[in-house]
């Protein structure tokens, strides 16, 4: 059984499945979910924080049993009526997942998929960004774009300008528009017919899709620049996440140490600090972006890795 969901204006359609379930009694089924957190937390701290959640009050249609199985690992049992449609099951379970994410520890994987691809967390991202003032939303988006700029530049066969962009933001972020750099790079990328326009794609993304994903991130960001759309801003950062996830899988990077996971940590940390912006927190977010951009640049400079993804992009 599957559930396809696409957000407004974006290209992503993920087929989210509900794991096999077992019957218990009276038409009720039990389903096991393995969940991992973004960062490790002592088991006792996890248990203490989970104990503060009112599991019985989270959903009217689903009951939960949650266990800590390790410093980053949770085992969740969901109980619901066997006739409940899969979209409703995912919706009810998402109420628990968001509650854990926002009150206990930020989540990374839910089952076999990153938390970021679930509809509840796409909505969460948009709600968070909505809380920022418009100039800070723009800065939040720029930070994500700069972190992936070395990859975009590499695909476009241009030198990276991430350091110059960050230096510009340090001196005058409020009145600066750095977007032309990204549109210029995106214009150098040859897009296949699969990526002509904002299409819905359900096939597994591959290394050859990197150019399309990043070009669409820029295109969505450009739309957001013109109409201040929170949805487009969030969707642009989701395309960036997709691109980094593709990179991780292609170069066989461990998921818990990969580029996508680092970006998942960064966008939230940026949002949190920009919500209380001071000269110190501005330095923190720019420093974090500089470190991540350098790591991406070093990866793109690796001869073997560069050869692999350039071959894929031009096949």
ZADO-1210 file (C-alpha; in nm, 4 decimals, padded with zeros to 6 digits):
<atoms>
<atom x="00.0000" y="00.0000" z="00.0000" code="UNK" pos="1"/>
<atom x="00.1340" y="00.3469" z="-00.0813" code="UNK" pos="2"/>
<atom x="00.0544" y="00.7127" z="-00.0369" code="UNK" pos="3"/>
<atom x="00.1641" y="00.9702" z="-00.2955" code="UNK" pos="4"/>
<atom x="00.1723" y="01.3335" z="-00.1847" code="UNK" pos="5"/>
<atom x="00.3037" y="01.6395" z="-00.3607" code="UNK" pos="6"/>
<atom x="00.3314" y="01.9896" z="-00.2243" code="UNK" pos="7"/>
<atom x="00.2067" y="02.2890" z="-00.4175" code="UNK" pos="8"/>
<atom x="00.4430" y="02.4076" z="-00.6853" code="UNK" pos="9"/>
<atom x="00.7147" y="02.1509" z="-00.6234" code="UNK" pos="10"/>
<atom x="00.8277" y="01.8570" z="-00.8313" code="UNK" pos="11"/>
<atom x="00.8629" y="01.5988" z="-00.5627" code="UNK" pos="12"/>
<atom x="00.6292" y="01.3057" z="-00.5281" code="UNK" pos="13"/>
<atom x="00.7414" y="01.0492" z="-00.2756" code="UNK" pos="14"/>
<atom x="00.5651" y="00.7163" z="-00.2501" code="UNK" pos="15"/>
<atom x="00.5421" y="00.6641" z="00.1236" code="UNK" pos="16"/>
<atom x="00.4481" y="00.3146" z="00.2285" code="UNK" pos="17"/>
<atom x="00.2945" y="00.1787" z="00.5445" code="UNK" pos="18"/>
<atom x="00.4958" y="-00.1188" z="00.6755" code="UNK" pos="19"/>
<atom x="00.3411" y="-00.4667" z="00.7028" code="UNK" pos="20"/>
<atom x="00.1122" y="-00.4946" z="01.0047" code="UNK" pos="21"/>
<atom x="-00.0050" y="-00.7765" z="01.2272" code="UNK" pos="22"/>
<atom x="-00.3564" y="-00.8245" z="01.3621" code="UNK" pos="23"/>
<atom x="-00.4033" y="-00.8144" z="01.7357" code="UNK" pos="24"/>
<atom x="-00.7704" y="-00.8183" z="01.8417" code="UNK" pos="25"/>
<atom x="-01.1080" y="-00.6774" z="01.7455" code="UNK" pos="26"/>
<atom x="-01.0063" y="-00.5542" z="01.4013" code="UNK" pos="27"/>
<atom x="-00.7005" y="-00.3702" z="01.5332" code="UNK" pos="28"/>
<atom x="-00.3616" y="-00.3932" z="01.3658" code="UNK" pos="29"/>
<atom x="-00.0161" y="-00.3274" z="01.5099" code="UNK" pos="30"/>
<atom x="00.2628" y="-00.1713" z="01.3034" code="UNK" pos="31"/>
<atom x="00.6291" y="-00.1362" z="01.3939" code="UNK" pos="32"/>
<atom x="00.8289" y="00.1748" z="01.3023" code="UNK" pos="33"/>
<atom x="01.2002" y="00.2207" z="01.3626" code="UNK" pos="34"/>
<atom x="01.2947" y="00.5857" z="01.4034" code="UNK" pos="35"/>
<atom x="01.6366" y="00.7479" z="01.4431" code="UNK" pos="36"/>
<atom x="01.7206" y="01.0939" z="01.5739" code="UNK" pos="37"/>
<atom x="01.9488" y="01.3479" z="01.4100" code="UNK" pos="38"/>
<atom x="02.1850" y="01.3653" z="01.7045" code="UNK" pos="39"/>
<atom x="02.2686" y="01.1162" z="01.9794" code="UNK" pos="40"/>
<atom x="02.1162" y="01.1622" z="02.3219" code="UNK" pos="41"/>
<atom x="02.1755" y="00.9546" z="02.6367" code="UNK" pos="42"/>
<atom x="01.9157" y="00.6820" z="02.6655" code="UNK" pos="43"/>
<atom x="01.7973" y="00.8022" z="03.0049" code="UNK" pos="44"/>
<atom x="01.7460" y="01.1566" z="02.8741" code="UNK" pos="45"/>
<atom x="01.5468" y="01.0226" z="02.5810" code="UNK" pos="46"/>
<atom x="01.3283" y="00.8168" z="02.8130" code="UNK" pos="47"/>
<atom x="01.2776" y="01.1129" z="03.0459" code="UNK" pos="48"/>
<atom x="01.1657" y="01.3429" z="02.7661" code="UNK" pos="49"/>
<atom x="00.9420" y="01.0800" z="02.6084" code="UNK" pos="50"/>
<atom x="00.7822" y="01.0225" z="02.9467" code="UNK" pos="51"/>
<atom x="00.6572" y="01.3812" z="02.9425" code="UNK" pos="52"/>
<atom x="00.4537" y="01.3242" z="02.6242" code="UNK" pos="53"/>
<atom x="00.0835" y="01.2491" z="02.6555" code="UNK" pos="54"/>
<atom x="00.0750" y="00.9595" z="02.4097" code="UNK" pos="55"/>
<atom x="-00.2947" y="00.9008" z="02.4714" code="UNK" pos="56"/>
<atom x="-00.3870" y="01.2543" z="02.3703" code="UNK" pos="57"/>
<atom x="-00.1954" y="01.2761" z="02.0424" code="UNK" pos="58"/>
<atom x="-00.4439" y="01.1062" z="01.8088" code="UNK" pos="59"/>
<atom x="-00.8085" y="01.0009" z="01.8379" code="UNK" pos="60"/>
<atom x="-00.7639" y="00.7266" z="01.5790" code="UNK" pos="61"/>
<atom x="-00.4313" y="00.5701" z="01.6721" code="UNK" pos="62"/>
<atom x="-00.2603" y="00.4543" z="01.9893" code="UNK" pos="63"/>
<atom x="00.1144" y="00.4375" z="02.0407" code="UNK" pos="64"/>
<atom x="00.3744" y="00.2465" z="02.2369" code="UNK" pos="65"/>
<atom x="00.7217" y="00.4031" z="02.2245" code="UNK" pos="66"/>
<atom x="01.0480" y="00.2446" z="02.3418" code="UNK" pos="67"/>
<atom x="01.4069" y="00.3716" z="02.3435" code="UNK" pos="68"/>
<atom x="01.6334" y="00.1124" z="02.1853" code="UNK" pos="69"/>
<atom x="01.9569" y="00.3123" z="02.1770" code="UNK" pos="70"/>
<atom x="02.1100" y="00.6632" z="02.1992" code="UNK" pos="71"/>
<atom x="01.9622" y="00.7572" z="01.8592" code="UNK" pos="72"/>
<atom x="01.7023" y="00.4879" z="01.8133" code="UNK" pos="73"/>
<atom x="01.3327" y="00.4630" z="01.8935" code="UNK" pos="74"/>
<atom x="01.0966" y="00.1724" z="01.8395" code="UNK" pos="75"/>
<atom x="00.7357" y="00.2827" z="01.7876" code="UNK" pos="76"/>
<atom x="00.4304" y="00.0577" z="01.7747" code="UNK" pos="77"/>
<atom x="00.1192" y="00.2080" z="01.6145" code="UNK" pos="78"/>
<atom x="-00.2240" y="00.0561" z="01.6822" code="UNK" pos="79"/>
<atom x="-00.5202" y="00.1420" z="01.4603" code="UNK" pos="80"/>
<atom x="-00.8271" y="-00.0024" z="01.2929" code="UNK" pos="81"/>
<atom x="-00.7350" y="-00.2311" z="01.0040" code="UNK" pos="82"/>
<atom x="-00.9797" y="-00.0430" z="00.7770" code="UNK" pos="83"/>
<atom x="-00.8076" y="00.2931" z="00.8277" code="UNK" pos="84"/>
<atom x="-00.6804" y="00.4169" z="00.4869" code="UNK" pos="85"/>
<atom x="-00.3052" y="00.4482" z="00.4514" code="UNK" pos="86"/>
<atom x="-00.3084" y="00.8306" z="00.4140" code="UNK" pos="87"/>
<atom x="-00.4987" y="00.8545" z="00.7437" code="UNK" pos="88"/>
<atom x="-00.2571" y="00.6153" z="00.9117" code="UNK" pos="89"/>
<atom x="00.0366" y="00.8270" z="00.7998" code="UNK" pos="90"/>
<atom x="-00.1405" y="01.1415" z="00.9128" code="UNK" pos="91"/>
<atom x="-00.2124" y="01.0027" z="01.2593" code="UNK" pos="92"/>
<atom x="00.1384" y="00.8637" z="01.3018" code="UNK" pos="93"/>
<atom x="00.2806" y="01.1979" z="01.1880" code="UNK" pos="94"/>
<atom x="00.1177" y="01.3665" z="01.4861" code="UNK" pos="95"/>
<atom x="00.3387" y="01.1550" z="01.7111" code="UNK" pos="96"/>
<atom x="00.6493" y="01.1972" z="01.4966" code="UNK" pos="97"/>
<atom x="00.6183" y="01.5768" z="01.5005" code="UNK" pos="98"/>
<atom x="00.5545" y="01.5775" z="01.8730" code="UNK" pos="99"/>
<atom x="00.8733" y="01.3783" z="01.9311" code="UNK" pos="100"/>
<atom x="01.0670" y="01.5939" z="01.6838" code="UNK" pos="101"/>
<atom x="00.9616" y="01.9202" z="01.8468" code="UNK" pos="102"/>
<atom x="00.9579" y="01.8176" z="02.2131" code="UNK" pos="103"/>
<atom x="01.2050" y="01.5319" z="02.2562" code="UNK" pos="104"/>
<atom x="01.4753" y="01.5166" z="01.9869" code="UNK" pos="105"/>
<atom x="01.4814" y="01.6086" z="01.6183" code="UNK" pos="106"/>
<atom x="01.4267" y="01.3060" z="01.3982" code="UNK" pos="107"/>
<atom x="01.6360" y="01.1921" z="01.1034" code="UNK" pos="108"/>
<atom x="01.4917" y="00.8677" z="00.9630" code="UNK" pos="109"/>
<atom x="01.1357" y="00.7369" z="00.9913" code="UNK" pos="110"/>
<atom x="01.1384" y="00.3832" z="00.8644" code="UNK" pos="111"/>
<atom x="01.3482" y="00.3796" z="00.5475" code="UNK" pos="112"/>
<atom x="01.2927" y="00.7459" z="00.4560" code="UNK" pos="113"/>
<atom x="01.4340" y="01.0716" z="00.5886" code="UNK" pos="114"/>
<atom x="01.1930" y="01.2691" z="00.8021" code="UNK" pos="115"/>
<atom x="01.2174" y="01.5573" z="00.5534" code="UNK" pos="116"/>
<atom x="01.0178" y="01.3755" z="00.2819" code="UNK" pos="117"/>
<atom x="00.7067" y="01.3264" z="00.4964" code="UNK" pos="118"/>
<atom x="00.4222" y="01.5772" z="00.4387" code="UNK" pos="119"/>
<atom x="00.3971" y="01.6661" z="00.8086" code="UNK" pos="120"/>
<atom x="00.7579" y="01.7814" z="00.8087" code="UNK" pos="121"/>
<atom x="00.7252" y="01.9702" z="00.4817" code="UNK" pos="122"/>
<atom x="00.4457" y="02.1630" z="00.6507" code="UNK" pos="123"/>
<atom x="00.6630" y="02.2062" z="00.9603" code="UNK" pos="124"/>
<atom x="00.9427" y="02.3624" z="00.7536" code="UNK" pos="125"/>
<atom x="00.6992" y="02.6118" z="00.6024" code="UNK" pos="126"/>
<atom x="00.5510" y="02.6988" z="00.9408" code="UNK" pos="127"/>
<atom x="00.8970" y="02.7634" z="01.0822" code="UNK" pos="128"/>
<atom x="01.0039" y="02.9834" z="00.7904" code="UNK" pos="129"/>
<atom x="00.6777" y="03.1772" z="00.8169" code="UNK" pos="130"/>
<atom x="00.7857" y="03.2876" z="01.1649" code="UNK" pos="131"/>
<atom x="01.0869" y="03.4771" z="01.0271" code="UNK" pos="132"/>
<atom x="01.0644" y="03.8360" z="00.9070" code="UNK" pos="133"/>
<atom x="01.0950" y="03.8683" z="00.5289" code="UNK" pos="134"/>
<atom x="01.4623" y="03.9831" z="00.5226" code="UNK" pos="135"/>
<atom x="01.5560" y="03.6921" z="00.7503" code="UNK" pos="136"/>
<atom x="01.3665" y="03.4445" z="00.5317" code="UNK" pos="137"/>
<atom x="01.5735" y="03.5630" z="00.2369" code="UNK" pos="138"/>
<atom x="01.8962" y="03.5229" z="00.4362" code="UNK" pos="139"/>
<atom x="01.7838" y="03.1763" z="00.5517" code="UNK" pos="140"/>
<atom x="01.7368" y="03.0720" z="00.1878" code="UNK" pos="141"/>
<atom x="02.0688" y="03.2217" z="00.0779" code="UNK" pos="142"/>
<atom x="02.2544" y="03.0236" z="00.3438" code="UNK" pos="143"/>
<atom x="02.1209" y="02.6946" z="00.2053" code="UNK" pos="144"/>
<atom x="02.2051" y="02.7976" z="-00.1497" code="UNK" pos="145"/>
<atom x="02.5603" y="02.8961" z="-00.0540" code="UNK" pos="146"/>
<atom x="02.6207" y="02.5637" z="00.1217" code="UNK" pos="147"/>
<atom x="02.5449" y="02.3811" z="-00.2039" code="UNK" pos="148"/>
<atom x="02.7021" y="02.6431" z="-00.4348" code="UNK" pos="149"/>
<atom x="03.0314" y="02.4490" z="-00.4744" code="UNK" pos="150"/>
<atom x="02.8350" y="02.1514" z="-00.6106" code="UNK" pos="151"/>
<atom x="02.6308" y="02.3741" z="-00.8408" code="UNK" pos="152"/>
<atom x="02.9500" y="02.5433" z="-00.9630" code="UNK" pos="153"/>
<atom x="03.1182" y="02.2083" z="-01.0199" code="UNK" pos="154"/>
<atom x="02.8301" y="02.0816" z="-01.2325" code="UNK" pos="155"/>
<atom x="02.8329" y="02.4082" z="-01.4285" code="UNK" pos="156"/>
<atom x="03.2124" y="02.3741" z="-01.4660" code="UNK" pos="157"/>
<atom x="03.2720" y="02.7105" z="-01.2994" code="UNK" pos="158"/>
<atom x="03.4894" y="02.8077" z="-00.9996" code="UNK" pos="159"/>
<atom x="03.3069" y="02.8282" z="-00.6682" code="UNK" pos="160"/>
<atom x="03.2272" y="03.1738" z="-00.5326" code="UNK" pos="161"/>
<atom x="03.0949" y="03.0616" z="-00.1939" code="UNK" pos="162"/>
<atom x="03.3687" y="03.2441" z="-00.0010" code="UNK" pos="163"/>
<atom x="03.3038" y="03.5703" z="-00.1878" code="UNK" pos="164"/>
<atom x="02.9295" y="03.5408" z="-00.1293" code="UNK" pos="165"/>
<atom x="02.9780" y="03.4857" z="00.2432" code="UNK" pos="166"/>
<atom x="03.2170" y="03.7799" z="00.2684" code="UNK" pos="167"/>
<atom x="02.9522" y="03.9965" z="00.1011" code="UNK" pos="168"/>
<atom x="02.6861" y="03.8799" z="00.3449" code="UNK" pos="169"/>
<atom x="02.9145" y="03.9537" z="00.6392" code="UNK" pos="170"/>
<atom x="02.9518" y="04.3155" z="00.5323" code="UNK" pos="171"/>
<atom x="02.5973" y="04.3968" z="00.4202" code="UNK" pos="172"/>
<atom x="02.3487" y="04.1082" z="00.4269" code="UNK" pos="173"/>
<atom x="02.0403" y="04.3262" z="00.4733" code="UNK" pos="174"/>
<atom x="02.0698" y="04.5271" z="00.1509" code="UNK" pos="175"/>
<atom x="02.2532" y="04.2791" z="-00.0666" code="UNK" pos="176"/>
<atom x="02.1131" y="04.0687" z="-00.3492" code="UNK" pos="177"/>
<atom x="02.3449" y="03.7793" z="-00.4372" code="UNK" pos="178"/>
<atom x="02.0956" y="03.5883" z="-00.6461" code="UNK" pos="179"/>
<atom x="02.2479" y="03.6612" z="-00.9856" code="UNK" pos="180"/>
<atom x="02.5360" y="03.4269" z="-00.9003" code="UNK" pos="181"/>
<atom x="02.2982" y="03.1310" z="-00.8708" code="UNK" pos="182"/>
<atom x="02.0896" y="03.2079" z="-01.1788" code="UNK" pos="183"/>
<atom x="02.4113" y="03.2407" z="-01.3805" code="UNK" pos="184"/>
<atom x="02.5314" y="02.8995" z="-01.2623" code="UNK" pos="185"/>
<atom x="02.1935" y="02.7348" z="-01.3167" code="UNK" pos="186"/>
<atom x="02.1859" y="02.8710" z="-01.6730" code="UNK" pos="187"/>
<atom x="02.5028" y="02.6728" z="-01.7487" code="UNK" pos="188"/>
<atom x="02.3422" y="02.3393" z="-01.6603" code="UNK" pos="189"/>
<atom x="02.2034" y="02.1299" z="-01.9432" code="UNK" pos="190"/>
<atom x="01.8626" y="02.0025" z="-01.8317" code="UNK" pos="191"/>
<atom x="01.7179" y="01.6889" z="-01.9843" code="UNK" pos="192"/>
<atom x="01.3539" y="01.6656" z="-02.0931" code="UNK" pos="193"/>
<atom x="01.2769" y="01.4878" z="-01.7663" code="UNK" pos="194"/>
<atom x="01.3355" y="01.8178" z="-01.5862" code="UNK" pos="195"/>
<atom x="01.1689" y="02.0593" z="-01.8289" code="UNK" pos="196"/>
<atom x="00.9376" y="02.2551" z="-01.6022" code="UNK" pos="197"/>
<atom x="00.7942" y="02.1690" z="-01.2650" code="UNK" pos="198"/>
<atom x="00.7067" y="01.8064" z="-01.3253" code="UNK" pos="199"/>
<atom x="00.6156" y="01.5438" z="-01.0746" code="UNK" pos="200"/>
<atom x="00.8643" y="01.2598" z="-01.0675" code="UNK" pos="201"/>
<atom x="00.8160" y="00.9430" z="-00.8710" code="UNK" pos="202"/>
<atom x="01.1093" y="00.7418" z="-01.0051" code="UNK" pos="203"/>
<atom x="01.4131" y="00.6992" z="-00.7832" code="UNK" pos="204"/>
<atom x="01.6452" y="00.9946" z="-00.8251" code="UNK" pos="205"/>
<atom x="01.9916" y="00.9226" z="-00.9625" code="UNK" pos="206"/>
<atom x="02.3245" y="01.1005" z="-00.9940" code="UNK" pos="207"/>
<atom x="02.2277" y="01.2277" z="-01.3388" code="UNK" pos="208"/>
<atom x="01.9399" y="01.4162" z="-01.1733" code="UNK" pos="209"/>
<atom x="02.1725" y="01.6436" z="-00.9735" code="UNK" pos="210"/>
<atom x="02.1685" y="01.9192" z="-01.2344" code="UNK" pos="211"/>
<atom x="01.7901" y="01.9138" z="-01.2587" code="UNK" pos="212"/>
<atom x="01.7431" y="01.9187" z="-00.8828" code="UNK" pos="213"/>
<atom x="01.9788" y="02.2111" z="-00.8269" code="UNK" pos="214"/>
<atom x="01.8467" y="02.4069" z="-01.1253" code="UNK" pos="215"/>
<atom x="01.4968" y="02.3677" z="-00.9855" code="UNK" pos="216"/>
<atom x="01.6168" y="02.4786" z="-00.6431" code="UNK" pos="217"/>
<atom x="01.7408" y="02.8003" z="-00.8049" code="UNK" pos="218"/>
<atom x="01.4207" y="02.8392" z="-01.0068" code="UNK" pos="219"/>
<atom x="01.2043" y="02.7982" z="-00.6981" code="UNK" pos="220"/>
<atom x="01.4234" y="03.0436" z="-00.5085" code="UNK" pos="221"/>
<atom x="01.3893" y="03.2913" z="-00.7934" code="UNK" pos="222"/>
<atom x="01.0107" y="03.2620" z="-00.7790" code="UNK" pos="223"/>
<atom x="01.0245" y="03.3143" z="-00.4029" code="UNK" pos="224"/>
<atom x="01.2406" y="03.6214" z="-00.4575" code="UNK" pos="225"/>
<atom x="00.9690" y="03.7819" z="-00.6691" code="UNK" pos="226"/>
<atom x="00.6597" y="03.7012" z="-00.4648" code="UNK" pos="227"/>
<atom x="00.8049" y="03.6312" z="-00.1164" code="UNK" pos="228"/>
<atom x="00.6447" y="03.2853" z="-00.1185" code="UNK" pos="229"/>
<atom x="00.7306" y="03.0829" z="00.1913" code="UNK" pos="230"/>
<atom x="00.6227" y="02.7691" z="00.0059" code="UNK" pos="231"/>
<atom x="00.8705" y="02.8332" z="-00.2758" code="UNK" pos="232"/>
<atom x="01.1499" y="02.9130" z="-00.0306" code="UNK" pos="233"/>
<atom x="01.0914" y="02.5890" z="00.1563" code="UNK" pos="234"/>
<atom x="01.0584" y="02.3896" z="-00.1653" code="UNK" pos="235"/>
<atom x="01.3919" y="02.5282" z="-00.2890" code="UNK" pos="236"/>
<atom x="01.5670" y="02.4009" z="00.0238" code="UNK" pos="237"/>
<atom x="01.3934" y="02.0643" z="-00.0175" code="UNK" pos="238"/>
<atom x="01.5391" y="02.0348" z="-00.3679" code="UNK" pos="239"/>
<atom x="01.8810" y="02.1072" z="-00.2180" code="UNK" pos="240"/>
<atom x="01.8235" y="01.8304" z="00.0362" code="UNK" pos="241"/>
<atom x="01.7235" y="01.5932" z="-00.2461" code="UNK" pos="242"/>
<atom x="02.0402" y="01.6746" z="-00.4392" code="UNK" pos="243"/>
<atom x="02.2624" y="01.6110" z="-00.1375" code="UNK" pos="244"/>
<atom x="02.0796" y="01.2871" z="-00.0618" code="UNK" pos="245"/>
<atom x="02.1437" y="01.1743" z="-00.4193" code="UNK" pos="246"/>
<atom x="02.5124" y="01.2591" z="-00.3720" code="UNK" pos="247"/>
<atom x="02.5283" y="01.0627" z="-00.0469" code="UNK" pos="248"/>
<atom x="02.3804" y="00.7535" z="-00.2052" code="UNK" pos="249"/>
<atom x="02.5908" y="00.7793" z="-00.5192" code="UNK" pos="250"/>
<atom x="02.9219" y="00.8044" z="-00.3368" code="UNK" pos="251"/>
<atom x="02.8052" y="00.5525" z="-00.0770" code="UNK" pos="252"/>
<atom x="02.8287" y="00.7980" z="00.2098" code="UNK" pos="253"/>
<atom x="02.6837" y="00.6630" z="00.5334" code="UNK" pos="254"/>
<atom x="02.3419" y="00.8222" z="00.5784" code="UNK" pos="255"/>
<atom x="02.4111" y="00.9337" z="00.9343" code="UNK" pos="256"/>
<atom x="02.7332" y="01.1097" z="00.8307" code="UNK" pos="257"/>
<atom x="02.6260" y="01.2432" z="00.4939" code="UNK" pos="258"/>
<atom x="02.5750" y="01.5773" z="00.3253" code="UNK" pos="259"/>
<atom x="02.1946" y="01.5563" z="00.3449" code="UNK" pos="260"/>
<atom x="02.1965" y="01.4966" z="00.7183" code="UNK" pos="261"/>
<atom x="02.4336" y="01.7890" z="00.7709" code="UNK" pos="262"/>
<atom x="02.2040" y="02.0142" z="00.5672" code="UNK" pos="263"/>
<atom x="01.9051" y="01.8942" z="00.7701" code="UNK" pos="264"/>
<atom x="02.0863" y="02.0047" z="01.0845" code="UNK" pos="265"/>
<atom x="02.1989" y="02.3359" z="00.9331" code="UNK" pos="266"/>
<atom x="01.8690" y="02.4720" z="00.8040" code="UNK" pos="267"/>
<atom x="01.7026" y="02.4218" z="01.1411" code="UNK" pos="268"/>
<atom x="01.9972" y="02.5681" z="01.3330" code="UNK" pos="269"/>
<atom x="01.9909" y="02.8693" z="01.0986" code="UNK" pos="270"/>
<atom x="01.6186" y="02.9171" z="01.1540" code="UNK" pos="271"/>
<atom x="01.6572" y="02.8890" z="01.5307" code="UNK" pos="272"/>
<atom x="01.9380" y="03.1450" z="01.5495" code="UNK" pos="273"/>
<atom x="01.7895" y="03.3854" z="01.2961" code="UNK" pos="274"/>
<atom x="01.4765" y="03.3939" z="01.5110" code="UNK" pos="275"/>
<atom x="01.6889" y="03.5728" z="01.7724" code="UNK" pos="276"/>
<atom x="01.9368" y="03.7506" z="01.5481" code="UNK" pos="277"/>
<atom x="02.2337" y="03.9264" z="01.7085" code="UNK" pos="278"/>
<atom x="02.5815" y="04.0027" z="01.5698" code="UNK" pos="279"/>
<atom x="02.7005" y="03.6869" z="01.7468" code="UNK" pos="280"/>
<atom x="02.4312" y="03.4575" z="01.6046" code="UNK" pos="281"/>
<atom x="02.4878" y="03.6073" z="01.2582" code="UNK" pos="282"/>
<atom x="02.8525" y="03.5110" z="01.2922" code="UNK" pos="283"/>
<atom x="02.7486" y="03.1614" z="01.3976" code="UNK" pos="284"/>
<atom x="02.5220" y="03.1009" z="01.0981" code="UNK" pos="285"/>
<atom x="02.7750" y="03.2410" z="00.8515" code="UNK" pos="286"/>
<atom x="03.0541" y="03.0363" z="01.0078" code="UNK" pos="287"/>
<atom x="02.8473" y="02.7177" z="00.9922" code="UNK" pos="288"/>
<atom x="02.7636" y="02.7844" z="00.6277" code="UNK" pos="289"/>
<atom x="03.1288" y="02.8509" z="00.5459" code="UNK" pos="290"/>
<atom x="03.2361" y="02.5200" z="00.7050" code="UNK" pos="291"/>
<atom x="02.9722" y="02.3198" z="00.5201" code="UNK" pos="292"/>
<atom x="03.0431" y="02.4895" z="00.1856" code="UNK" pos="293"/>
<atom x="03.4114" y="02.4058" z="00.2248" code="UNK" pos="294"/>
<atom x="03.3309" y="02.0419" z="00.2941" code="UNK" pos="295"/>
<atom x="03.1117" y="02.0247" z="-00.0163" code="UNK" pos="296"/>
<atom x="03.3874" y="02.1916" z="-00.2190" code="UNK" pos="297"/>
<atom x="03.6454" y="01.9418" z="-00.0954" code="UNK" pos="298"/>
<atom x="03.4172" y="01.6552" z="-00.1900" code="UNK" pos="299"/>
<atom x="03.3603" y="01.7981" z="-00.5387" code="UNK" pos="300"/>
<atom x="03.7376" y="01.8361" z="-00.5811" code="UNK" pos="301"/>
<atom x="03.7988" y="01.4676" z="-00.5124" code="UNK" pos="302"/>
<atom x="03.9129" y="01.3272" z="-00.8462" code="UNK" pos="303"/>
<atom x="03.7299" y="00.9948" z="-00.8274" code="UNK" pos="304"/>
<atom x="03.4038" y="01.1424" z="-00.7037" code="UNK" pos="305"/>
<atom x="03.4126" y="01.4269" z="-00.9540" code="UNK" pos="306"/>
<atom x="03.4716" y="01.1806" z="-01.2377" code="UNK" pos="307"/>
<atom x="03.1783" y="00.9672" z="-01.1284" code="UNK" pos="308"/>
<atom x="02.9205" y="01.2404" z="-01.1121" code="UNK" pos="309"/>
<atom x="03.0431" y="01.4239" z="-01.4222" code="UNK" pos="310"/>
<atom x="03.0164" y="01.0961" z="-01.6147" code="UNK" pos="311"/>
<atom x="02.6629" y="01.0474" z="-01.4868" code="UNK" pos="312"/>
<atom x="02.5635" y="01.4034" z="-01.5713" code="UNK" pos="313"/>
<atom x="02.6796" y="01.3724" z="-01.9323" code="UNK" pos="314"/>
<atom x="02.5731" y="01.0164" z="-02.0111" code="UNK" pos="315"/>
</atoms>
